[in-house]
Amino acid sequence: MGILKISEQMHENLRSTSAALSRSINAQAEHWLRVGMLAELNPKLSYGEICQLLIQAQQSGELVSPAVQPVAEPEAA
């Protein structure tokens, strides 16, 4: 575990959002980090698709976020 230095404004955003979503400040920051990593690695995925990937990773017991490498694009039907 490490220490991150963030702006006061970002910390306030984390504080208010974490309260609204019933998460700790650290859990909210980690959620935003995961979503951001997946978004950068998979720019064609929507926010909803990214959240589905995170849920699937949690349900399958993956210890590492699927953000470690780009997700294969689904085949067109």
HUMOCOR-V232239 format. One line per field, one symbol per residue. ss: DSSP state (H for helix, E for strand, - for the rest). phi: phi as a letter, one per 30 degrees, with the letter a starting at -180 (. if undefined). burial: b if it has 9 or more other ideal C-beta (glycine too) atoms within 8 Angstrom, else e. Layout:
# HUMOCOR-V232239
ss: ???
phi: ???
burial: ???
This chain:
# HUMOCOR-V232239
ss: -------HHHHHHHHHHHHH----HHHHHHHHHHHHHHHHH-----HHHHHHHHHHHHH------HHH---------
phi: .bcccbddddddddddddddchbddddddddddddddddddbddddedddddddddddddiddcedddbeddddddd
burial: eeeeeeeeeebeebbebbeeeebebebbbebbebbebbbebbeebeeeebbebbebbeeeeeeebbeeeebeeeeee
